[in-house]
Amino acid sequence: MYKKILVPLDGSELAEAVLPHAQALAKAEGAEIVIMRVPVTPNLEYLARSPGLATKIIEETEIEAEEYLQAETSKLAKEGAKVTSIMREGPIPEMILKVADEIHADVIAMSTHGRSGIQRWLMGSVADRVVHHSHIPVMLIHPN
C-alpha cells in the first residue's frame, strides 16, 4: 500500500521522534523512506544591510542541512532502511507538500512539536497546515 514515505525533519530530537514509526511502517510495507529538510534562514530583510554576511549565513545553513541529511540517511541505511534524502528551500509546509507530490509519496510521516495556545498562534503549526492541505495520508506522531 505504501511505497514512499516522506519524513520531514528539522534537525531536532522532537522531529526525529517519528523515525522509529516511519521505519516500522517502511519495513512492514517494503517502502522507501525519503527524509527531507528545509533549511531555515534568518530574516533576509535584516541581513540586506550586509549582503556578504547574508550569503555566508545562507551557505552555512545549507551545508549544515546537507550534512544532517547525509548523517541521518547513513544511520537509517545502516539500520536496514531503504532511504534517500532531499533538501528544498522555501516555506516549510508548502515545500513538504510540493516534495510529496514530486516524489509521489504515499504518506507523510512527521512529528508534531505539540505547541498550543499563544505559542501555536504566534509560530503556527507546520503539521496543522500539512494535514489540512495534503491530498495523501499524514501520520502525526507526538514526541511524548
Secondary structure, 3 states (H helix, E strand, C coil): CCCEEEEECCCCHHHHCCHHHHHHHHHHHCCEEEEEECCCCCCHHHHCCCHHHHHHHHHHHHHHHHHHHHHHHHHHHHCCCCEEEEECCCCHHHHHHHHHHHHCCCEEEEECCCCCHHHHHHHCCHHHHHHHHCCCCEEEECCC
